[in-house]
Every structure is written in C-alpha cells, then in structure tokens.
Amino acid sequence: MKPKSTPSQANNTSFSMDDFAKALEKHDFNFEKGQIVRGKAFEYTNDGAYIDIGAKSSAFLPIQEVTLKEVDDLSALLPLGEEQEFLIIREQDADGQVTVSLKQLEIKQIWDKLAEMQESTQSVQVKVIGVNKGGVTVDVRGLRGFIPRSHLIEKDNMPELIGQALTTSFLELDQTRDKLVLSQRLASQSARFSEMELGQLVEGKISSIKPFGLFVDMGGTTGLLHIKQISQTYIESLPNFFQVGQPIKAMIVDLDEGRSRISLSTRVLENHPGEMLENMAEVMASAEARAQRASKNLSTTN
C-alpha cells in the first residue's frame, strides 16, 4: 500500500518553480519615482554603480548622481556593502531596473532644511559666486541662489563681493521652480532689530527727505523720523532745516519687526517746543543726557 503524503509533502510537490516566481512578483516592491529606498552598492562601473535595493533587478546609480561635488573616489563616497538611502529618479525600465540618486536626495534634504529655516525666520550664510546686472548669484549649501541688487548692503561695486560670505534672509523659496531669492539687507535689519530697544538713542544719516518725514540710515537699517516727531512745534518745510547726508541722533519710540519699521523721535529730546529748529546743534551735542531723561519719563508714563 502506497503511504499517504503528509500535508507539507503535498505542498512541496505542488509548489512549482513557476509558482515560486509568481510569489516573488506578488511580494516585489512597486518602486516609483520620488520614493526614498535603502540599498547597498555591490558593483562599480565606469559610469556609476549597481545598487541592491531588494528588488528582482538591481538599481543603477549614475556617476553624475553620486554627489553635488566632484567625484574623485567613488569607493570613498559609496563603500560596497554599506547600506544608505537613495532617491528613485527614474522608474523601472523594461528589465525592471530603476535609476537612483544620492545627489538628488541631498538636494531634497537641503531644500527641506532651508524651508525649516525660512519658517523659523533663521538667517543663512551664502557665498557670492557671480555677478550680473540685477544682483549677485550665490552658493547656498550647494544650491544656486540670487540676491537682487536692491537687497545688497554694498551695491556700488558688486564684483568685489565675489568670494565673500554674506548673511542673508529668505525672500522667496520655491523648490518646484528651483527659485531661491535672498536678502542681505533684511538679514542685517533683523540682526539690528535684536540689538535695539525702546528708548535707545541711535545715530545715523538722513538718507531721504519726504513731505511726511526723514528716513535715517543707521548702518544698513532705516528708521523713520516722522515730521510730527521732529519737534513739538509745527514744521512747514523739512528741506529748510535738513539735508540728505546730514548726521542726526534720535530716540527709538517704536519697534515693529514684523513690518521692519523703526520709529524715531527728536521731539522727546527738546527742552522746550521748537528747540530742534532753533538750536539743533545744541540738542545733538547733549543728546545722550537728554535721552536718559526722556527714557525715565517714558518708563514713568508706561
């Protein structure tokens, strides 16, 4: 009598090689472009390296997709058998092979980090690498950025900035359009804001005269000395008393970092109404002592 086969034996005899291949297909990963996968390099070629990512077919890493920098020694950047993350940049071809990148993953991580810095209003260090009529191009952690001329502090001789490191703030960050626009001027203003406080006496030069007041440049940061804050006496015409480039001292009476606005006052330095117009030199000469007195009055009022 022929012995009965056990369940495991029956399964073994009925599970063919075709079934095994189909089972592998069922459990194979569906790799898609933009997906981050883990893998290990197992073979170098002249054009790159083959990567085992746990699929039926290996992935390929082109040499130009290894790093943002120049590749001198592939084995130093990509040791055989060492697991790391890769970004799929091309989906499976007819042979089931995907193309992966370390460089694009690095770029994605840099964009993500810059987005975090923008959200938390952090500044970023950049290096000037080029100049054009509109401003300067900069290296931002390996990415290419741009600072408009109007957002540079030193804008008169831009070629001299090449090679210099600048501290900047974000104006526009758009990864989908590969657009990274920065501002040195805003970063300087933000840094100056952190050093300023209400009641502080500041020095600067009048940068422009408007019907409503004077704009005062305080070394890269601009404050407004409104016409009503110049003197306790009405002023009919500002150009009669002030000129562009004139040094001036004033007290900070309002700070609005959200709108990058610094409000200044000289009327609080006056001993009597109209003194800024009658004897401005004396008010400026004794501004420190007057500012201390005015600060005490402000603190008492508040």
NORPENOR-V841027 format. One record per backbone hydrogen bond with DSSP energy under -0.5 kcal/mol. NH is the residue of the N-H (numbers start at 1). CO is the residue of the C=O. Records with the same first field share a line. If there is no record, write none. Layout:
NH=CO, CO
This chain:
10=6
11=7
12=8
13=9
14=10
15=11
16=14
20=16
21=17
22=18
23=19
24=20
25=21
26=22
27=23
28=24, 25
31=29
34=88
35=32
37=35, 86
39=84
40=52
41=82
42=50
43=50
45=48
49=61
50=43
51=59
52=40
53=51
59=51
60=98
61=49
62=60, 100
63=47
65=62
66=63
72=70
76=73
77=73
78=74
81=41
82=79
83=81
84=39
86=37
87=101
88=35, 86
89=87, 99
90=99
93=97
96=93
99=90
100=60
101=87
102=65
103=65
106=102
107=103
108=104
109=105
110=106
111=107
112=108
113=109
114=110
115=111
116=112
117=113
118=114
119=115
120=116
121=118
122=117
124=168
126=166
127=139
128=164
129=137
130=137
132=135
135=132
136=147
137=130
138=145
139=127
140=138, 143
141=139
143=140
145=138, 143
146=180
147=136
148=146, 182
149=134
151=148
152=149
155=153
160=157
161=158
162=159
163=128
164=161
166=126
168=124, 166
169=183
171=181
172=181
174=179
177=174
178=175
179=174
180=178
181=172
182=146
183=169
184=151
185=151
187=183
188=184
189=185
190=186
191=187
192=188
193=189
194=190
195=191, 192
196=192, 193
199=252
200=197
202=200, 250
204=248
205=217
206=246
207=215
208=215
210=213
213=210
214=225
215=208
216=214, 223
217=205, 215
218=216, 221
223=216
224=262
225=214, 223
226=224, 264
227=212
229=226
230=227
231=227
236=234
240=237
241=238
242=238
245=206
246=243
248=204
250=202
251=265
252=200
253=251, 263
254=263
256=261
259=256
260=257
261=256
263=254
264=224
265=251
266=229
267=229
269=266
270=267
275=272
277=274
278=274
279=275
283=279
284=280
285=281
286=282
287=284
290=286
291=287
292=288
293=289
294=290
295=291
296=292
297=293
298=294
299=295
300=296
301=297
302=298
